[in-house]
Amino acid sequence: MTLNDLSTAVLAATLSLGASFAQAQADPLPSWNEGATKKSITDFVARVTTEGTPDFVPPSERIATFDNDGTLWCEHPIYFQAAFAIDRAKQMAPQHPEWKTTQPFQSLLDGDMKTFFAGGVKGLLAVVAASHTGMTTEEFSRSVNDWLPAARHPRFDRPYTELVYQPMLELLAYLRSNGFKTYIVSAGGIEFMRPWVEKVYGIPPEQIVGSSGVVEFQLGADGKPVLMKMPKIEFVDEGPGKPVAINHFIGRRPIFAFGNSDGDLQMLQWTMAETGARFAGIVHHTDAEREYAYDRESHIGKLDKALDEGKAKAWTIVDMKVDWKTVFP
């Protein structure tokens, strides 16, 4: 090989590596494996953002809604807000000596979690009510921010805010870079999510739609106005409540929606019911090694009817084990 031949070969290899690097750098979804699922997302975004085509959607109408639990972050073995409520109730116990002999607090304080969870939703709601009310919105926000850095997931031993899905973080950023406005529409409490979602997801608090309790304007002892969290449910943002909440708080029908359970079915149905380019996505938890595997029989994030309808209507169903290179950051 002559010196010229060698120079030509080196130049060709350098250009090839440079092209590969540029292509990798340009990939907006690097944690997604190549395939039909990833392509369905990028093809849809290209369709609705290409001016002069029938599917073009103006930026003002590019609304994307995402469930949170099980869609943007992990939700097993219990919803993370429930873990917060339990920890918060234990912290508050010294101020409530009556809890020592009152269920469900007695079993919770005794560490008898089997009895506690046997109380079902009613018992958990009692703990949520006790741990989420009787304080100002600012006090509650501080309690969430104090809990998050110290709390650890029982299996992964990491802060809960580190158990967000890296592929979904990339998807949120990709949509925003293409003129979409991203919203969370979750059954989780709106006051629980607002303190941390902007830092973690890049979604500001005014774009969070969630379940809410009654909040009252009051004047404190010093005459300063405060908003007090009262022990009464105002709205549950789950199932058919999600389209209602989207209509009430956002005022535009999404063209892109992602969920992971039957609780998201009506949001997906409502998104797809309008004419024009539409996208419905479902995260299917199939990876017991890196996260969890569950669907039809799960007590958390049950995916049954939505899975059947998603397959029948050719919605995009993400197989976590197959479609994601990595799960957590």
Secondary structure per residue as TSV (DSSP state, phi and psi in degrees):
chain	resnum	aa	ss	phi	psi
A	1	M	-	360.0	129.3
A	2	T	-	-78.3	168.7
A	3	L	H	-62.4	-37.6
A	4	N	H	-65.3	-41.5
A	5	D	H	-61.7	-42.6
A	6	L	H	-63.7	-43.1
A	7	S	H	-62.4	-40.2
A	8	T	H	-65.1	-41.8
A	9	A	H	-64.9	-43.0
A	10	V	H	-63.7	-41.9
A	11	L	H	-62.7	-43.5
A	12	A	H	-63.5	-42.7
A	13	A	H	-65.0	-40.6
A	14	T	H	-63.2	-43.6
A	15	L	H	-63.8	-39.9
A	16	S	H	-64.1	-45.6
A	17	L	H	-64.4	-38.4
A	18	G	H	-63.9	-40.8
A	19	A	H	-65.3	-41.6
A	20	S	H	-64.5	-40.5
A	21	F	H	-65.2	-43.1
A	22	A	H	-62.4	-40.6
A	23	Q	H	-63.9	-41.0
A	24	A	H	-65.3	-41.0
A	25	Q	H	-65.1	-32.4
A	26	A	H	-79.9	-13.0
A	27	D	-	-67.4	114.9
A	28	P	S	-76.5	-14.2
A	29	L	-	-129.0	63.8
A	30	P	T	-67.0	-20.3
A	31	S	T	-89.8	3.3
A	32	W	B	-100.3	131.3
A	33	N	-	-68.7	148.2
A	34	E	S	-65.6	141.7
A	35	G	S	157.8	-172.0
A	36	A	H	-63.6	-35.5
A	37	T	H	-65.9	-52.0
A	38	K	H	-61.6	-41.7
A	39	K	H	-64.5	-34.7
A	40	S	H	-63.1	-33.2
A	41	I	H	-73.4	-52.8
A	42	T	H	-66.5	-34.9
A	43	D	H	-65.9	-41.6
A	44	F	H	-63.3	-46.9
A	45	V	H	-60.9	-40.7
A	46	A	H	-63.0	-40.3
A	47	R	H	-62.6	-46.7
A	48	V	H	-83.2	-9.4
A	49	T	H	-109.9	1.9
A	50	T	S	-93.9	109.4
A	51	E	T	-65.0	148.4
A	52	G	T	85.6	1.7
A	53	T	S	-107.2	158.5
A	54	P	T	-61.4	-27.1
A	55	D	T	-93.4	3.0
A	56	F	-	-60.7	134.5
A	57	V	-	-122.0	125.6
A	58	P	-	-59.2	148.6
A	59	P	G	-53.3	-34.8
A	60	S	G	-63.5	-21.0
A	61	E	G	-105.2	4.1
A	62	R	-	-85.8	79.2
A	63	I	E	-101.8	126.8
A	64	A	E	-122.0	128.6
A	65	T	E	-117.2	139.9
A	66	F	E	-130.6	131.6
A	67	D	-	-64.9	162.6
A	68	N	-	-105.3	-65.7
A	69	D	B	-63.2	118.8
A	70	G	T	83.1	-8.6
A	71	T	T	-110.9	-43.7
A	72	L	T	-108.1	-25.9
A	73	W	B	-145.0	167.1
A	74	C	-	-61.3	152.6
A	75	E	-	-132.0	4.0
A	76	H	-	-109.5	153.1
A	77	P	S	-81.4	-18.5
A	78	I	S	-138.1	159.3
A	79	Y	-	-56.0	138.8
A	80	F	H	-64.5	-29.9
A	81	Q	H	-66.8	-32.9
A	82	A	H	-66.2	-39.1
A	83	A	H	-62.2	-39.8
A	84	F	H	-62.7	-45.4
A	85	A	H	-61.2	-41.4
A	86	I	H	-64.7	-47.5
A	87	D	H	-63.7	-39.3
A	88	R	H	-66.5	-40.7
A	89	A	H	-63.8	-40.1
A	90	K	H	-62.6	-38.8
A	91	Q	H	-66.3	-34.4
A	92	M	H	-84.3	-10.8
A	93	A	G	-54.2	-40.0
A	94	P	G	-58.3	-25.8
A	95	Q	G	-85.5	-1.6
A	96	H	-	-134.2	73.1
A	97	P	G	-60.5	-22.7
A	98	E	G	-66.8	-19.5
A	99	W	G	-66.1	-23.1
A	100	K	G	-61.7	-23.2
A	101	T	G	-124.0	17.5
A	102	T	S	-124.2	124.4
A	103	Q	T	-81.6	148.2
A	104	P	T	-87.1	1.7
A	105	F	H	-66.4	-34.9
A	106	Q	H	-59.3	-50.1
A	107	S	H	-65.3	-35.0
A	108	L	H	-63.8	-46.7
A	109	L	H	-71.3	-27.5
A	110	D	T	-80.6	-6.3
A	111	G	T	78.1	13.9
A	112	D	-	-89.9	76.9
A	113	M	H	-70.5	-25.4
A	114	K	H	-62.8	-46.6
A	115	T	H	-67.2	-39.6
A	116	F	H	-59.8	-50.7
A	117	F	H	-71.8	-20.9
A	118	A	H	-65.7	-19.7
A	119	G	T	-73.7	-9.3
A	120	G	H	67.2	-155.2
A	121	V	H	-63.1	-36.5
A	122	K	H	-59.7	-44.7
A	123	G	H	-67.0	-41.8
A	124	L	H	-65.2	-39.5
A	125	L	H	-64.2	-33.8
A	126	A	H	-63.8	-40.8
A	127	V	H	-69.8	-40.7
A	128	V	H	-61.1	-44.6
A	129	A	H	-61.1	-42.6
A	130	A	H	-69.2	-35.2
A	131	S	H	-91.5	-12.1
A	132	H	H	-111.9	-2.4
A	133	T	S	-128.3	175.8
A	134	G	S	75.5	21.4
A	135	M	S	-146.9	167.4
A	136	T	B	-78.1	163.1
A	137	T	H	-62.2	-34.6
A	138	E	H	-67.4	-40.1
A	139	E	H	-64.8	-40.8
A	140	F	H	-65.4	-42.6
A	141	S	H	-59.0	-41.3
A	142	R	H	-64.4	-38.0
A	143	S	H	-65.2	-36.3
A	144	V	H	-67.0	-46.8
A	145	N	H	-65.5	-29.5
A	146	D	H	-73.3	-34.6
A	147	W	H	-75.5	-42.4
A	148	L	H	-57.1	-45.3
A	149	P	H	-68.5	-27.9
A	150	A	H	-91.7	-30.3
A	151	A	-	-70.6	146.5
A	152	R	-	-130.5	143.1
A	153	H	-	-68.4	136.9
A	154	P	T	-64.3	-26.3
A	155	R	T	-96.3	-46.1
A	156	F	T	-92.2	-11.1
A	157	D	-	51.6	43.3
A	158	R	S	-131.1	153.7
A	159	P	-	-56.5	147.0
A	160	Y	G	-60.5	-33.4
A	161	T	G	-73.4	-6.4
A	162	E	G	-92.0	-6.2
A	163	L	-	-99.4	36.2
A	164	V	B	-87.6	158.2
A	165	Y	-	-89.9	118.3
A	166	Q	H	-56.6	-43.4
A	167	P	H	-60.6	-33.6
A	168	M	H	-77.2	-31.0
A	169	L	H	-61.3	-41.7
A	170	E	H	-65.7	-38.6
A	171	L	H	-65.1	-43.1
A	172	L	H	-59.0	-45.8
A	173	A	H	-66.2	-39.1
A	174	Y	H	-62.9	-44.3
A	175	L	H	-63.9	-45.3
A	176	R	H	-63.3	-35.3
A	177	S	H	-68.6	-14.5
A	178	N	T	-110.0	26.8
A	179	G	T	83.1	10.8
A	180	F	-	-84.3	150.2
A	181	K	E	-105.2	121.7
A	182	T	E	-101.4	134.0
A	183	Y	E	-125.0	149.1
A	184	I	E	-98.9	130.3
A	185	V	E	-126.6	99.4
A	186	S	E	-131.2	152.6
A	187	A	E	-73.9	-15.1
A	188	G	E	-63.8	160.9
A	189	G	E	-69.5	132.6
A	190	I	H	-63.7	-36.7
A	191	E	H	-72.9	-26.1
A	192	F	H	-73.8	-35.5
A	193	M	H	-81.9	-37.8
A	194	R	T	-56.4	-34.8
A	195	P	T	-64.0	-23.9
A	196	W	T	-126.6	-14.4
A	197	V	H	-65.5	-33.0
A	198	E	H	-66.2	-42.6
A	199	K	H	-66.3	-38.4
A	200	V	H	-85.5	-44.1
A	201	Y	H	-106.4	-14.3
A	202	G	S	76.5	18.9
A	203	I	-	-107.6	119.8
A	204	P	-	-69.0	158.2
A	205	P	G	-60.6	-27.9
A	206	E	G	-73.5	-8.0
A	207	Q	G	-108.4	27.7
A	208	I	E	-111.1	122.8
A	209	V	E	-116.2	123.7
A	210	G	E	-153.0	-178.2
A	211	S	E	-68.9	151.2
A	212	S	E	-144.5	151.0
A	213	G	E	-102.4	167.6
A	214	V	E	-68.5	134.0
A	215	V	E	-122.1	133.5
A	216	E	E	-119.3	140.9
A	217	F	E	-77.9	128.7
A	218	Q	E	-140.3	161.4
A	219	L	E	-102.7	124.7
A	220	G	-	-71.9	178.6
A	221	A	T	-60.4	-28.7
A	222	D	T	-89.3	6.1
A	223	G	S	82.6	0.7
A	224	K	-	-82.0	132.0
A	225	P	E	-66.3	138.5
A	226	V	E	-137.8	160.8
A	227	L	E	-109.2	117.4
A	228	M	E	-99.7	134.9
A	229	K	E	-84.3	120.8
A	230	M	E	-100.6	155.0
A	231	P	E	-80.1	58.5
A	232	K	E	-148.6	133.0
A	233	I	E	-78.0	132.9
A	234	E	E	-96.7	-46.1
A	235	F	E	-156.0	136.6
A	236	V	-	-107.9	115.3
A	237	D	-	-91.8	70.7
A	238	E	S	-141.4	148.3
A	239	G	T	56.4	-126.4
A	240	P	T	-65.2	-15.0
A	241	G	H	-69.3	-22.6
A	242	K	H	-67.9	-48.5
A	243	P	H	-60.4	-37.3
A	244	V	H	-62.0	-43.8
A	245	A	H	-67.1	-39.5
A	246	I	I	-61.1	-45.3
A	247	N	I	-62.5	-39.9
A	248	H	I	-74.2	-43.4
A	249	F	I	-99.5	-29.1
A	250	I	I	-99.8	-44.3
A	251	G	-	83.2	3.4
A	252	R	S	-135.2	143.0
A	253	R	-	-75.4	132.2
A	254	P	-	-64.3	153.6
A	255	I	S	-105.0	-6.9
A	256	F	E	-144.0	126.3
A	257	A	E	-143.7	142.9
A	258	F	E	-132.8	134.8
A	259	G	E	-142.0	-168.9
A	260	N	-	-146.9	-0.7
A	261	S	S	-145.7	174.8
A	262	D	G	-63.0	-23.0
A	263	G	G	-67.7	-13.5
A	264	D	G	-102.6	-2.9
A	265	L	H	-57.2	-47.6
A	266	Q	H	-65.9	-33.5
A	267	M	H	-63.7	-41.6
A	268	L	H	-68.6	-42.4
A	269	Q	H	-60.4	-45.1
A	270	W	H	-67.1	-36.7
A	271	T	H	-62.1	-42.2
A	272	M	H	-84.6	-8.2
A	273	A	T	-76.4	-18.4
A	274	E	S	-87.1	162.2
A	275	T	S	-77.7	170.0
A	276	G	S	91.1	-179.1
A	277	A	S	-67.4	128.6
A	278	R	-	-140.0	149.6
A	279	F	E	-136.5	129.8
A	280	A	E	-125.1	127.0
A	281	G	E	-124.9	146.5
A	282	I	E	-130.5	128.2
A	283	V	E	-86.0	116.7
A	284	H	E	-102.0	117.7
A	285	H	-	-81.0	103.6
A	286	T	B	-123.2	7.2
A	287	D	-	-116.9	88.2
A	288	A	T	-70.1	-23.7
A	289	E	T	-78.1	-48.7
A	290	R	T	-89.3	-23.0
A	291	E	S	-146.1	-107.1
A	292	Y	-	-142.7	157.4
A	293	A	B	-120.8	118.0
A	294	Y	-	-163.8	156.0
A	295	D	-	-161.7	-93.7
A	296	R	T	-66.6	-32.0
A	297	E	T	-106.6	8.3
A	298	S	-	-71.8	142.9
A	299	H	S	-82.1	-15.2
A	300	I	S	-124.8	126.2
A	301	G	S	66.1	42.4
A	302	K	-	-60.0	127.1
A	303	L	-	-121.8	101.2
A	304	D	S	-132.3	-75.8
A	305	K	H	-62.8	-39.3
A	306	A	H	-66.7	-34.4
A	307	L	H	-65.6	-44.2
A	308	D	H	-63.8	-45.9
A	309	E	H	-68.1	-36.9
A	310	G	H	-62.3	-41.0
A	311	K	H	-68.4	-42.4
A	312	A	H	-64.6	-34.2
A	313	K	T	-102.9	9.9
A	314	A	T	59.7	38.7
A	315	W	-	-71.9	164.2
A	316	T	E	-81.0	117.1
A	317	I	E	-112.1	114.0
A	318	V	E	-81.2	118.1
A	319	D	E	-88.0	103.3
A	320	M	H	-53.8	-41.8
A	321	K	H	-68.4	-34.3
A	322	V	H	-92.4	-40.1
A	323	D	H	-90.4	-17.7
A	324	W	B	-109.3	126.2
A	325	K	S	-67.8	-37.6
A	326	T	-	-139.0	159.2
A	327	V	S	-104.4	-60.8
A	328	F	-	-101.1	155.1
A	329	P	-	-58.5	360.0
